[in-house]
Amino acid sequence: MNKLIIIFFITCITSDSLFAQLTSEQRIQDSVLGWGSIQDIKNVPKVYESHGHTFTVKTQMDMKNVIEWMIKSYIPVGGLGWFKRKFYVDDYSNQPHSYGIDFRVWNVSFSPENLDEKGHFKPIAEEYTSFGVDINTLTGSHSIDYMSYPTQYVFTWQPDGFKASAMDKIENTKMADPRKHPNVNKFLTRITDDECTVYRVPNNTLPLVQVTKGEYLQMAEQGIDRKLLKEKEDLKNKYPNDVKSQNYYYDYTSKDLERYRTDIKKWMEVYKNSLNEPAVVRDMQPNIRSFNIDPFTIDVEAAKLKHYFPVYKITGATLQKCRADKPQWVAVSFPVQTKEDGNQQYELYRAMLEHFNYEYVYNYYFNPDKTKGVAYKPVNESLLNATLDSYRKKGNQAINAKASTSPQQDGAYFFENFSSGNDGSEPANWYFKRTGKHPLVTNIKNQTGKWLQLGYGVPVSPILLKKPLPENFTLEYDVATGADFNGRTGGEVVLALNTRKQTEDGTEALGGDGTRLSIEIASGNEANYNDNNYRGILSVKINSSPSANKQNYSEGIVYEYPLREFTNKKTSVHVAVKVKASVITIFINNKEVAVSTNFKMSYGEKCKTFGLPAGTKFNFISWENSTNDEADINVCIRNVKITKE
């Protein structure tokens, strides 16, 4: 393995005895894995030629430098780094002479099929995130092949802020705009389809020429002419001794293309007074048949998502310069990610935004005197190292961790009040997948103590809880939501208890024999007390396999209680779940509201067994924000206490 490769740090994550409390998923997502098996440029490479393009030794040595810079700037967390050189060549698009490095971070797993013979990670097939450094390429551009030829390259380019859908992160989260980050805001930086690209180019100006409407229509006609000439040549080669066939097929193609020429001439007349305006077309990948409808009219909904595409060209002079050893521009691209996307994705984003040294890259290519004898260093290297060290320490913290306790709770089987957490921090010793909206320790206005704000659709489980739970126990917790909300609900939280052991990746197991108890607590708006829109409810379900309670092919027993104790005016509630002799009793604010002897089967029949199967012991417990119609609603829990009966 080449000395450029940073050996991935797996020693601390392969010792099961040290991390007995952590799931494999947790060990991976919190571990610094670094760069794994990669294809490197060894020694001095040879000249590489393909499709009429020549990639010199200097070009390839520069690619090797790019690899070194990246390895110093980004050390993967929660995934395995990988890279490969790439050369952009083909016989049809006439694109600029382009090349670069395809960097990836791959998902990994402790599953035997994803480990090599030495127990080291192998990348999971097709599960990776790409980022890259490319020479003479434009993120979000699409060649217009029939308008391009060896001395002219014509293309559409997604506008800055282009959104593939209305759910793009940069437009729909409170995250800071990466284009404004001090490490890149001096440079030409664009975001298209949640991918950020930093262009390093002299004067922050790319050597592009915007095409006018008149030029666009004229080039379309010229494209038809070139296509007809090529068709004539192809037919001569195909039917060298058959002039009749040559003429027959040529006439057929000519008549077909003349229809499109007629359309082009129509739009030339329609836009005769604005032919000098920039061409912005409705199609991202227009072709010779795209003129049957107005090419320049953008509908309102498409405009909202910036689904319109300016047309540019690169001249022959610039195309020739692109073939030299010195690039015309450098493009560094990476996906825009948030903490909700998980450690692997977020730390990739942070490294590329905060630590990759774009200034050094510019000077290396365009002002080389400034980098002679100067080694590449990441931006704010001390912060980069501190971030990595924080991940390396997480395992040791978990080994010695204890749940929050107080003298009043010494007799508890388990107790947690989140008092050791800081506002906005992740809860210590609680497991959750780092995708989606993360659970965070917080304060609530007009409520005492610390709370755990639950992540929407992200179950959270206590790591240090000894399992299985006792056969007879009482589980208590407080639930709170925002004060005086205006919608129908201020939040819903689901408690899940399962006899099945959690999976290796830390999630709840639902297959096979076992019993699952779920308790949903939902707040309601008091304005809806007397109509069908009141959402406050306690909903309980018990499902078992094999089952004694099945009606009309529906398994399980259920119970619902109209919860008027948890509303926009009464924003917190105390819940207690008592399990004794297989019977479940639920209390709200110390008032008994449900007993499993009163539960019914799904269609209303009496239960055949009342409560849990005899001898039930739970091996899994989690809480989850299950609110499904209010994106910004938060619901919190605290004072989680389990006592043995």
KOLPA-528340 format. One record per residue (C-alpha): residue in three letters; x, y, z. Coordinates in pm, whole numbers, padded with zeros to 5 digits, always signed. Layout:
N
ALAXYZ/...
***
This chain:
645
MET+00000+00000+00000/ASN+00139+00338-00104/LYS+00268+00584+00155/LEU+00006+00835+00038/ILE-00266+00620+00186/ILE-00382+00694+00536/ILE-00434+00357+00698/PHE-00786+00345+00830/PHE-00825+00339+01205/ILE-01010+00018+01276/THR-00817-00113+01574/CYS-01044+00070+01814/ILE-01362-00061+01652/THR-01284-00430+01613/SER-01258-00508+01983/ASP-01603-00627+02084/SER-01501-00658+02448/LEU-01425-00286+02473/PHE-01746-00181+02304/ALA-01988-00432+02446/GLN-02240-00152+02507/LEU-02233-00020+02148/THR-02396-00158+01836/SER-02192-00218+01524/GLU-02375+00065+01350/GLN-02274+00298+01633/ARG-01912+00190+01620/ILE-01900+00256+01247/GLN-02075+00592+01236/ASP-01861+00731+01519/SER-01528+00592+01397/VAL-01250+00751+01193/LEU-01204+00494+00915/GLY-00985+00692+00676/TRP-00878+00580+00330/GLY-00892+00214+00234/SER-00778+00020-00070/ILE-00730+00275-00348/GLN-00588+00297-00697/ASP-00282+00522-00684/ILE-00040+00656-00942/LYS+00280+00465-00880/ASN+00617+00611-00977/VAL+00617+00828-01291/PRO+00319+00746-01515/LYS+00338+00710-01889/VAL+00163+00935-02138/TYR-00199+00826-02173/GLU-00380+00862-02507/SER-00746+00796-02582/HIS-00999+00913-02844/GLY-00760+01175-02979/HIS-00675+01316-02634/THR-00326+01310-02485/PHE-00278+01324-02108/THR+00083+01412-02040/VAL+00310+01296-01759/LYS+00283+01641-01598/THR-00095+01625-01611/GLN-00095+01293-01433/MET+00160+01402-01174/ASP-00067+01698-01101/MET-00349+01447-01046/LYS-00126+01272-00795/ASN-00084+01603-00613/VAL-00462+01647-00600/ILE-00488+01308-00430/GLU-00232+01414-00169/TRP-00420+01737-00100/MET-00748+01556-00054/ILE-00606+01292+00178/LYS-00464+01567+00400/SER-00790+01763+00401/TYR-01048+01490+00453/ILE-01022+01173+00661/PRO-01349+00978+00634/VAL-01566+00921+00941/GLY-01824+00643+00928/GLY-01715+00525+00584/LEU-01416+00419+00378/GLY-01237+00661+00144/TRP-01149+00563-00214/PHE-01034+00737-00530/LYS-00965+00675-00895/ARG-00836+00887-01183/LYS-01081+00963-01462/PHE-01034+01091-01817/TYR-01333+01243-01997/VAL-01313+01121-02355/ASP-01564+01023-02624/ASP-01617+01048-02998/TYR-01930+01262-03013/SER-01964+01551-02762/ASN-01658+01763-02854/GLN-01631+01860-02486/PRO-01316+02032-02356/HIS-01010+01824-02276/SER-01103+01720-01920/TYR-00980+01493-01644/GLY-00990+01461-01267/ILE-01013+01243-00960/ASP-01328+01053-00867/PHE-01331+01048-00486/ARG-01583+00840-00293/VAL-01672+00748+00062/TRP-01822+00399+00084/ASN-02057+00248+00338/VAL-01914-00043+00535/SER-02055-00315+00757/PHE-01945-00581+01003/SER-02142-00841+00805/PRO-01904-01125+00710/GLU-01961-01074+00338/ASN-01837-00714+00374/LEU-01509-00803+00548/ASP-01192-00933+00385/GLU-00996-01238+00502/LYS-00819-01024+00765/GLY-01144-00883+00902/HIS-01096-00542+00741/PHE-01383-00355+00582/LYS-01466-00388+00215/PRO-01689-00125+00051/ILE-02055-00226+00025/ALA-02138-00251-00344/GLU-02315+00054-00490/GLU-02336+00233-00152/TYR-02118+00540-00179/THR-02115+00920-00199/SER-01913+01087-00475/PHE-01715+01409-00467/GLY-01432+01519-00690/VAL-01172+01754-00827/ASP-01199+01803-01203/ILE-01014+02003-01466/ASN-01212+02192-01733/THR-01556+02055-01637/LEU-01879+02231-01535/THR-02114+02075-01280/GLY-02468+02054-01412/SER-02379+02116-01778/HIS-02517+01912-02068/SER-02373+01899-02417/ILE-02587+01995-02716/ASP-02415+01747-02941/TYR-02565+01842-03276/MET-02456+02204-03234/SER-02100+02114-03129/TYR-01797+02028-03342/PRO-01418+02017-03284/THR-01379+02396-03272/GLN-01702+02477-03088/TYR-01861+02323-02780/VAL-02225+02421-02707/PHE-02408+02324-02389/THR-02678+02413-02139/TRP-02582+02488-01780/GLN-02805+02454-01477/PRO-02835+02799-01313/ASP-02694+02862-00968/GLY-02963+02750-00722/PHE-03113+02492-00961/LYS-03335+02255-00761/ALA-03419+01906-00880/SER-03718+01918-00644/ALA-03879+02151-00393/MET-03711+01950-00116/ASP-03351+02056-00188/LYS-03165+02109+00142/ILE-03018+02452+00086/GLU-03363+02596+00018/ASN-03556+02406+00283/THR-03341+02398+00597/LYS-03203+02656+00834/MET-02846+02559+00749/ALA-02603+02832+00655/ASP-02558+02885+00283/PRO-02223+02719+00199/ARG-02162+02977-00073/LYS-02116+03234+00205/HIS-01861+03035+00405/PRO-01536+03235+00448/ASN-01328+02953+00300/VAL-01509+02981-00036/ASN-01703+03307-00049/LYS-01419+03487-00233/PHE-01441+03237-00518/LEU-01692+03147-00786/THR-01913+02903-00594/ARG-02239+02757-00720/ILE-02500+02510-00592/THR-02700+02296-00830/ASP-02918+02008-00721/ASP-02768+02004-00367/GLU-02413+01984-00502/CYS-02171+02264-00423/THR-01895+02340-00675/VAL-01608+02579-00608/TYR-01442+02698-00930/ARG-01083+02818-00914/VAL-01021+03025-01223/PRO-00835+03350-01295/ASN-01045+03659-01211/ASN-01327+03428-01097/THR-01446+03430-01457/LEU-01495+03114-01659/PRO-01399+03136-02030/LEU-01754+03087-02152/VAL-01958+03280-02409/GLN-02332+03306-02356/VAL-02530+03228-02669/THR-02807+03462-02790/LYS-03147+03347-02911/GLY-03052+03431-03267/GLU-02725+03234-03243/TYR-02906+02940-03085/LEU-03159+02917-03368/GLN-02888+02971-03629/MET-02669+02698-03476/ALA-02972+02467-03478/GLU-03007+02515-03854/GLN-02636+02466-03905/GLY-02666+02147-03701/ILE-02925+02021-03947/ASP-02690+02099-04236/ARG-02404+01912-04070/LYS-02629+01619-03997/LEU-02735+01601-04361/LEU-02372+01610-04480/LYS-02283+01331-04239/GLU-02586+01132-04349/LYS-02472+01159-04711/GLU-02122+01036-04621/ASP-02258+00750-04411/LEU-02488+00636-04692/LYS-02204+00640-04943/ASN-02003+00416-04714/LYS-02299+00191-04648/TYR-02415+00162-05010/PRO-02099+00236-05216/ASN-02239+00088-05536/ASP-02608+00163-05489/VAL-02686+00526-05573/LYS-03058+00456-05571/SER-03050+00345-05208/GLN-02828+00640-05119/ASN-03076+00885-05270/TYR-03381+00707-05122/TYR-03259+00712-04764/TYR-03108+01059-04797/ASP-03441+01200-04923/TYR-03618+01033-04631/THR-03383+01188-04375/SER-03387+01525-04551/LYS-03769+01546-04544/ASP-03770+01449-04177/LEU-03515+01716-04082/GLU-03677+01985-04297/ARG-03981+01966-04066/TYR-03759+02079-03779/ARG-03601+02348-03996/THR-03950+02486-04055/ASP-04008+02503-03679/ILE-03676+02680-03627/LYS-03763+02943-03888/LYS-04098+02997-03716/TRP-03930+03080-03385/MET-03682+03303-03568/GLU-03980+03509-03682/VAL-04159+03501-03344/TYR-03848+03629-03163/LYS-03719+03861-03436/ASN-03723+04157-03196/SER-03525+03983-02920/LEU-03271+03772-03108/ASN-02985+03951-02931/GLU-03110+03849-02587/PRO-02937+03558-02406/ALA-03077+03218-02497/VAL-03240+03050-02196/VAL-03420+02731-02297/ARG-03680+02509-02134/ASP-03501+02179-02206/MET-03192+02076-02010/GLN-03084+01842-02292/PRO-03230+01985-02612/ASN-03197+01800-02938/ILE-03275+01866-03300/ARG-03641+01772-03240/SER-03692+02021-02953/PHE-03841+02299-03167/ASN-04195+02167-03205/ILE-04278+02384-02900/ASP-04146+02725-02799/PRO-03788+02662-02679/PHE-03765+02987-02480/THR-04090+02988-02278/ILE-04051+02877-01915/ASP-04364+02795-01716/VAL-04421+02935-01367/GLU-04361+02615-01170/ALA-04040+02540-01359/ALA-03919+02894-01289/LYS-03969+02844-00914/LEU-03727+02550-00920/LYS-03497+02729-01165/HIS-03574+02468-01427/TYR-03450+02686-01711/PHE-03115+02653-01881/PRO-02889+02924-02021/VAL-02699+02820-02332/TYR-02322+02872-02354/LYS-02043+02793-02593/ILE-01669+02743-02559/THR-01475+02874-02855/GLY-01210+02690-03052/ALA-00933+02902-02902/THR-01034+02804-02548/LEU-01079+02440-02647/GLN-00723+02442-02776/LYS-00593+02595-02450/CYS-00773+02321-02255/ARG-00545+02064-02421/ALA-00236+02219-02264/ASP-00082+02100-01937/LYS-00214+02407-01760/PRO-00589+02387-01691/GLN-00827+02668-01779/TRP-01018+02616-01456/VAL-01044+02371-01163/ALA-01381+02251-01030/VAL-01410+02103-00679/SER-01752+01947-00617/PHE-01913+01794-00310/PRO-02268+01727-00184/VAL-02439+01967+00053/GLN-02514+01775+00374/THR-02649+01840+00724/LYS-02609+01665+01059/GLU-02937+01488+00984/ASP-02763+01307+00697/GLY-02532+01131+00944/ASN-02170+01165+01050/GLN-02027+01017+00732/GLN-02204+01264+00505/TYR-02175+01568+00732/GLU-01803+01528+00799/LEU-01738+01497+00425/TYR-01929+01821+00370/ARG-01750+01997+00656/ALA-01405+01893+00537/MET-01466+02011+00181/LEU-01624+02338+00292/GLU-01400+02426+00587/HIS-01064+02253+00537/PHE-00987+02201+00167/ASN-00734+02469+00070/TYR-00881+02629-00242/GLU-00631+02915-00232/TYR-00336+02675-00251/VAL-00498+02492-00543/TYR-00536+02820-00732/ASN-00179+02925-00672/TYR-00042+02585-00769/TYR-00204+02605-01113/PHE-00224+02978-01184/ASN+00037+03147-00963/PRO+00300+02872-00914/ASP+00570+03094-00765/LYS+00362+03114-00446/THR+00369+02737-00392/LYS+00731+02661-00480/GLY+00883+02494-00176/VAL+00555+02533+00017/ALA+00380+02215+00128/TYR+00003+02190+00109/LYS-00178+02235+00442/PRO-00551+02212+00511/VAL-00730+02527+00620/ASN-00774+02540+00999/GLU-00588+02212+01046/SER-00616+02233+01426/LEU-00998+02226+01402/LEU-00980+01931+01162/ASN-00762+01736+01407/ALA-00984+01831+01702/THR-01291+01705+01516/LEU-01126+01372+01440/ASP-01000+01340+01799/SER-01353+01395+01928/TYR-01469+01090+01732/ARG-01176+00882+01851/LYS-01265+00964+02212/LYS-01630+00872+02182/GLY-01563+00501+02229/ASN-01370+00554+02550/GLN-01644+00781+02683/ALA-01899+00508+02618/ILE-01693+00249+02807/ASN-01693+00454+03127/ALA-02033+00618+03087/LYS-02307+00612+03347/ALA-02665+00719+03320/SER-02762+01038+03500/THR-02850+00956+03862/SER-02943+01139+04178/PRO-02966+01029+04544/GLN-03344+01015+04515/GLN-03318+00759+04234/ASP-03071+00512+04386/GLY-03337+00241+04403/ALA-03428+00272+04036/TYR-03350-00003+03788/PHE-03275+00280+03542/PHE-03303+00659+03556/GLU-03215+00938+03311/ASN-03297+01308+03336/PHE-03045+01434+03073/SER-02899+01676+03329/SER-02543+01602+03211/GLY-02610+01728+02858/ASN-02561+02077+02720/ASP-02824+02253+02514/GLY-02804+02140+02154/SER-02580+01841+02232/GLU-02648+01480+02146/PRO-02770+01271+02440/ALA-02484+01077+02600/ASN-02534+00700+02614/TRP-02842+00698+02391/TYR-02833+00530+02053/PHE-02997+00664+01739/LYS-02919+00649+01368/ARG-02761+00971+01248/THR-02999+01026+00964/GLY-03308+01243+00976/LYS-03377+01491+01254/HIS-03142+01411+01543/PRO-03244+01388+01909/LEU-03089+01675+02105/VAL-03072+01782+02469/THR-03267+02105+02519/ASN-03447+02339+02757/ILE-03819+02413+02722/LYS-03972+02748+02805/ASN-04178+02735+03125/GLN-04053+02380+03199/THR-03785+02284+03450/GLY-03474+02075+03387/LYS-03323+01930+03072/TRP-03527+01750+02809/LEU-03451+01523+02516/GLN-03599+01663+02197/LEU-03687+01358+01990/GLY-03593+01330+01625/TYR-03876+01287+01379/GLY-03878+00928+01256/VAL-03553+00855+01443/PRO-03603+00615+01738/VAL-03371+00669+02035/SER-03273+00393+02281/PRO-03078+00395+02609/ILE-02742+00221+02567/LEU-02678+00159+02936/LEU-03013+00000+03017/LYS-02959-00357+03137/LYS-03167-00599+02930/PRO-03393-00782+02941/LEU-03610-00566+03160/PRO-03757-00732+03471/GLU-04073-00930+03407/ASN-04262-00695+03641/PHE-04172-00324+03630/THR-04301+00032+03617/LEU-04173+00266+03346/GLU-04228+00640+03392/TYR-04145+00940+03175/ASP-04256+01297+03113/VAL-04363+01423+02770/ALA-04375+01791+02669/THR-04445+01991+02356/GLY-04438+02354+02247/ALA-04661+02597+02431/ASP-04993+02707+02278/PHE-04944+02558+01932/ASN-05188+02661+01660/GLY-05217+02338+01462/ARG-05422+02032+01545/THR-05136+01870+01736/GLY-04828+01979+01923/GLY-04658+01646+01878/GLU-04685+01269+01903/VAL-04442+01033+02070/VAL-04437+00655+02046/LEU-04284+00432+02313/ALA-04194+00088+02176/LEU-04110-00218+02388/ASN-04012-00541+02216/THR-03908-00885+02341/ARG-03691-00933+02033/LYS-03328-00826+02072/GLN-03224-00523+01871/THR-03047-00590+01545/GLU-02672-00570+01501/ASP-02705-00221+01355/GLY-02904-00103+01658/THR-03253-00095+01507/GLU-03566-00268+01629/ALA-03618-00626+01511/LEU-03972-00695+01390/GLY-03951-01042+01236/GLY-03981-01380+01400/ASP-04150-01478+01725/GLY-04189-01213+01991/THR-04414-00949+02145/ARG-04425-00575+02081/LEU-04600-00314+02295/SER-04641+00038+02152/ILE-04787+00336+02337/GLU-04856+00655+02145/ILE-04914+00983+02327/ALA-05053+01264+02108/SER-05141+01618+02212/GLY-05449+01797+02087/ASN-05570+02152+02038/GLU-05839+02250+02291/ALA-06016+02446+02018/ASN-06114+02107+01875/TYR-06240+01954+02201/ASN-06595+01921+02071/ASP-06541+01823+01707/ASN-06390+01538+01511/ASN-06057+01719+01466/TYR-05935+01678+01824/ARG-05609+01488+01804/GLY-05528+01424+02170/ILE-05512+01047+02220/LEU-05347+00762+02406/SER-05322+00465+02171/VAL-05195+00126+02286/LYS-05120-00182+02074/ILE-04993-00527+02167/ASN-04883-00758+01887/SER-04741-01108+01933/SER-04616-01393+01719/PRO-04743-01661+01752/SER-05072-01492+01836/ALA-05379-01590+02034/ASN-05560-01268+01939/LYS-05654-01258+01572/GLN-05975-01130+01415/ASN-06043-01114+01039/TYR-05675-01186+00971/SER-05577-00883+01183/GLU-05344-00969+01472/GLY-05319-00797+01808/ILE-05517-00610+02071/VAL-05570-00235+02095/TYR-05701+00039+02322/GLU-05761+00412+02279/TYR-05821+00681+02537/PRO-05920+01042+02445/LEU-05630+01230+02601/ARG-05749+01569+02725/GLU-05462+01598+02971/PHE-05210+01689+02697/THR-05301+01998+02493/ASN-05187+02337+02367/LYS-05270+02472+02712/LYS-05149+02173+02916/THR-04819+02115+02740/SER-04662+01843+02955/VAL-04785+01513+03090/HIS-04651+01236+03313/VAL-04685+00881+03180/ALA-04647+00559+03382/VAL-04663+00208+03239/LYS-04695-00072+03494/VAL-04642-00434+03390/LYS-04732-00696+03651/ALA-04833-01060+03604/SER-04862-00991+03225/VAL-05124-00719+03281/ILE-05046-00365+03160/THR-05180-00062+03344/ILE-05122+00290+03213/PHE-05144+00608+03420/ILE-05160+00968+03298/ASN-05069+01222+03565/ASN-05107+00942+03821/LYS-05462+00867+03702/GLU-05534+00513+03579/VAL-05658+00540+03220/ALA-05601+00197+03064/VAL-05579-00167+03177/SER-05505-00443+02930/THR-05793-00655+03062/ASN-06017-00404+02883/PHE-05839-00417+02549/LYS-06017-00548+02240/MET-05908-00716+01919/SER-05880-00503+01605/TYR-06245-00536+01506/GLY-06392-00505+01853/GLU-06416-00863+01978/LYS-06308-00954+02330/CYS-05949-01065+02367/LYS-05863-01431+02402/THR-05564-01337+02619/PHE-05564-01014+02818/GLY-05227-00843+02803/LEU-04882-00991+02748/PRO-04794-01358+02703/ALA-04686-01519+03030/GLY-04320-01464+03116/THR-04273-01170+02877/LYS-03939-00989+02914/PHE-03854-00693+02693/ASN-03514-00667+02522/PHE-03567-00344+02332/ILE-03706+00000+02419/SER-03722+00324+02220/TRP-03898+00659+02191/GLU-03972+00834+01862/ASN-04135+01155+01743/SER-04411+01021+01519/THR-04579+01352+01428/ASN-04663+01316+01061/ASP-04818+01641+00944/GLU-04626+01923+01112/ALA-04262+01942+00998/ASP-04136+02178+01267/ILE-04320+02038+01572/ASN-04093+01922+01850/VAL-04182+01676+02125/CYS-03957+01601+02423/ILE-03915+01347+02702/ARG-03735+01353+03039/ASN-03720+01179+03378/VAL-03713+00831+03229/LYS-03734+00594+03525/ILE-03774+00217+03549/THR-03837+00046+03882/LYS-03860-00326+03946/GLU-04191-00443+04092/
***
